Amino acid sequence: MSFLKKHGPAFQLEQVHPVLPCRDVAASIAFYVDRLGFTLAFHQPDQPAYAGVRRDGVELHMQWHSAEEWARNEGGCMLRFVVADVDALYEELKDQGVFHDRTALRDTAWGTREFAFYDPDRNGLTFYQDR
């Protein structure tokens, strides 16, 4: 018998703040703020290796990685954002220079409408809503 079945939930998850690997925290802040409409949530000027950005109910953290760490990195994160109106967000972002040549708004076989692209550090960003 699992702990949860025996004792019930011991805690409630309230939020998650993914930490994205990046090569340049200032450039990542600029990308998310200037192109994706996030606002700067926090950063420490004396420690430019870590920062956070927010948009609506989402907060992302960014952490600098050295060249050695980056060489070991097999790739960035993959994030999926649930949005209320994926068509409107696609329209908002389409002229921001963030899409790659395969970015397209599409209906999927698994019942979502979505589009995706990468940030400058190859972190995958997918925005979707259920159909």
C-alpha positions as CSV (number, residue, x, y, z in Angstrom):
1,M,0.0,0.0,0.0
2,S,1.4,3.4,-0.9
3,F,1.9,6.2,1.6
4,L,-0.7,8.3,-0.1
5,K,-3.3,5.6,-0.1
6,K,-2.7,4.9,3.6
7,H,-2.3,8.4,4.9
8,G,-3.8,10.7,2.3
9,P,-1.9,13.6,0.8
10,A,0.7,15.0,3.2
11,F,1.0,18.3,1.3
12,Q,-0.4,20.2,-1.7
13,L,1.6,21.3,-4.6
14,E,0.9,25.0,-5.4
15,Q,3.3,26.2,-8.1
16,V,6.3,25.1,-10.0
17,H,9.1,27.5,-11.1
18,P,11.2,25.8,-13.8
19,V,14.8,26.8,-13.9
20,L,16.0,27.2,-17.5
21,P,19.7,26.8,-18.3
22,C,21.1,29.7,-20.2
23,R,24.4,31.1,-21.4
24,D,23.7,34.7,-20.8
25,V,21.1,35.7,-18.2
26,A,20.8,39.3,-19.5
27,A,20.1,38.1,-23.0
28,S,17.5,35.6,-21.7
29,I,15.8,38.3,-19.7
30,A,15.6,40.5,-22.8
31,F,14.2,37.7,-24.9
32,Y,11.4,36.8,-22.5
33,V,10.6,40.4,-21.6
34,D,11.0,42.2,-24.9
35,R,9.7,39.5,-27.2
36,L,7.4,37.2,-25.2
37,G,5.7,39.8,-22.9
38,F,7.0,38.7,-19.5
39,T,8.1,41.1,-16.8
40,L,11.2,40.9,-14.7
41,A,10.3,39.3,-11.4
42,F,13.7,39.5,-9.8
43,H,17.4,39.5,-10.4
44,Q,20.4,40.4,-8.3
45,P,22.8,42.8,-10.1
46,D,25.7,41.6,-7.9
47,Q,24.9,38.0,-8.9
48,P,23.9,38.1,-12.6
49,A,23.8,34.3,-12.8
50,Y,20.1,33.9,-11.7
51,A,16.9,35.8,-12.5
52,G,13.2,35.2,-12.8
53,V,10.5,36.5,-15.2
54,R,6.7,36.4,-14.9
55,R,3.7,36.5,-17.2
56,D,0.2,36.0,-15.9
57,G,0.4,33.0,-13.5
58,V,3.7,31.7,-14.8
59,E,7.1,32.3,-13.3
60,L,10.3,31.1,-15.0
61,H,13.8,31.2,-13.5
62,M,17.0,31.4,-15.5
63,Q,20.3,30.2,-14.4
64,W,23.7,30.8,-16.0
65,H,25.8,27.7,-16.9
66,S,29.5,27.7,-17.6
67,A,30.9,26.5,-21.0
68,E,31.9,23.3,-19.3
69,E,28.4,22.7,-18.0
70,W,26.9,23.7,-21.3
71,A,29.2,21.2,-23.1
72,R,27.7,18.4,-20.9
73,N,24.2,19.6,-21.5
74,E,22.3,17.4,-23.9
75,G,19.8,20.1,-24.6
76,G,17.6,22.5,-22.8
77,C,14.2,22.0,-21.1
78,M,10.9,21.4,-22.8
79,L,8.1,23.4,-21.3
80,R,4.4,23.2,-22.2
81,F,2.2,26.2,-21.3
82,V,-1.6,25.9,-21.1
83,V,-3.2,29.0,-22.4
84,A,-6.8,30.2,-22.7
85,D,-6.6,31.4,-26.3
86,V,-3.7,29.9,-28.2
87,D,-4.8,31.6,-31.5
88,A,-4.6,35.1,-29.9
89,L,-1.1,34.3,-28.3
90,Y,0.1,33.1,-31.7
91,E,-1.0,36.3,-33.3
92,E,0.7,38.4,-30.6
93,L,4.0,36.6,-31.0
94,K,4.2,36.0,-34.7
95,D,5.9,39.3,-35.5
96,Q,8.3,39.2,-32.6
97,G,11.0,37.2,-34.4
98,V,10.8,34.2,-32.1
99,F,9.4,31.6,-34.4
100,H,11.6,29.2,-36.4
101,D,10.9,27.9,-39.9
102,R,8.7,25.0,-38.6
103,T,6.6,27.0,-36.1
104,A,3.0,26.6,-37.0
105,L,-0.3,26.8,-35.2
106,R,-1.9,23.3,-35.6
107,D,-4.4,20.9,-34.3
108,T,-2.9,17.7,-33.0
109,A,-4.1,14.1,-33.1
110,W,-4.0,14.2,-29.2
111,G,-6.7,16.9,-29.0
112,T,-4.7,20.1,-28.6
113,R,-4.2,23.3,-30.7
114,E,-0.6,24.4,-30.3
115,F,2.5,26.0,-31.6
116,A,6.2,25.7,-30.5
117,F,9.6,27.3,-30.8
118,Y,12.9,27.5,-29.0
119,D,14.4,30.3,-26.8
120,P,18.0,31.4,-27.6
121,D,19.4,28.6,-25.4
122,R,17.3,25.8,-27.1
123,N,14.8,25.5,-24.4
124,G,11.6,24.3,-26.1
125,L,8.5,26.3,-25.5
126,T,5.1,24.9,-26.5
127,F,1.9,26.9,-26.0
128,Y,-1.4,25.0,-26.2
129,Q,-5.0,24.6,-25.3
130,D,-7.3,21.6,-25.4
131,R,-9.7,21.5,-28.3
